[in-house]
Amino acid sequence: MSKDDLKTLLRQVQEGGLEIDGAVDRIRETFFKDLGFAKIDNDRPLRAGYPEVIFCAGKTTAQVRDIIAYMLTRDTNILATRATREMFEAVSEICGNARFHEIARTIIVEKKTIESPEGFIAVVTAGTSDLPVAEEAAVTAELLGNTVERVFDVGVAGIHRLFDKIEIIRSARVVIVVAGMEGALASVVGGLVDKPVIAVPTSVGYGASFGGLAALLAMLNSCAGGVAVVNIDNGFGAGCMASTINRLK
């Protein structure tokens, strides 16, 4: 609860428009809302700069719908990751302006526009198979108010494709590189730009990629300076980190 919100609440109590018990409940709910099966972190926007995001994997359709139903009462944008179309259809019944991104597997409810910083984020993929993770990163960054430029399918097997787009990548304030297989693209980009590179290993690849472990280890062992690595398939984490960097003054 911001300082202005607290003043408004106390003024309502002073003027008799709100009972003390009601004010206490609203102050308590400032920190979190207990839905029984989930506790919604309402204080996160003030602490972290962005609201709680719903990770849908492992949750039932009813749980996702009920969480979003509550979050609709709050003055924040809503992002649900790893969502299914069934979940989206259930959410659509209670929210007509919800949007589903099929490739990114996200549900979005945009309730307010966030002012965009001057710089933009480049999201770069090695291959088309990396698009689900890349789009999760891009959609996350966009919902947090950032401008995103997408540069897709420029992996090292045809590195001339990367050079064709290198000026766009170099102009970004932050670069997210998404790659599976051997994960070499992050090191290549890291050696060509003077901006922070967030590497995202994906689980794309044949057997010896070990579900993304090969790409993860390659990125962690990058000899290029300025390359940081998030977890396998963690497009959301990369989008959040890129947004945080992009908003630094």
VENHUUR-V34698 format. One record per backbone hydrogen bond with DSSP energy under -1.0 kcal/mol. NH is the residue of the N-H (numbers start at 1). CO is the residue of the C=O. Records with the same first field share a line. If there is no record, write none. Layout:
BEGIN
NH: CO, CO
END
This chain:
BEGIN
6: 2
7: 3
8: 4
9: 5
10: 6
11: 7
12: 8
13: 9
14: 10
15: 11
16: 13
17: 12
18: 12
23: 19
24: 20
25: 21
26: 22
27: 23
28: 24
29: 25
31: 28
32: 28
33: 40
35: 38
40: 33
42: 40
43: 31
47: 43
48: 44
49: 45
54: 79
56: 81
59: 56
64: 60
65: 61
66: 62
67: 63
68: 64
69: 65
70: 66
71: 67
72: 68
73: 70
74: 71
76: 74
78: 109
80: 107
81: 54
83: 105
88: 84
89: 85
90: 86
91: 87
92: 88
94: 91
95: 91
98: 95
99: 108
101: 106
105: 101
106: 101
107: 80
108: 99
109: 78
121: 147
122: 174
123: 149
124: 176
125: 151
126: 178
130: 127
131: 128
134: 130
135: 131
136: 132
137: 133
138: 134
139: 135
140: 136
141: 137
142: 138
143: 139
144: 140
145: 142
146: 141
149: 121
151: 123
154: 125
155: 126
158: 155
161: 158
163: 159
164: 160
165: 162
169: 165
170: 166
171: 167
172: 169
173: 120
174: 120
175: 196
176: 122
177: 198
178: 124
179: 200
181: 204
183: 180
188: 184
189: 185
190: 186
191: 187
192: 189
193: 189
197: 226
198: 175
199: 228
200: 177
202: 179
209: 206
210: 207
213: 210
214: 209
216: 212
217: 213
218: 214
219: 215
220: 216
221: 217
222: 219
228: 197
230: 199
233: 201
234: 231
235: 233
238: 234
239: 235
240: 236
241: 237
242: 238
243: 239
244: 240
245: 241
246: 242
247: 243
248: 245
END
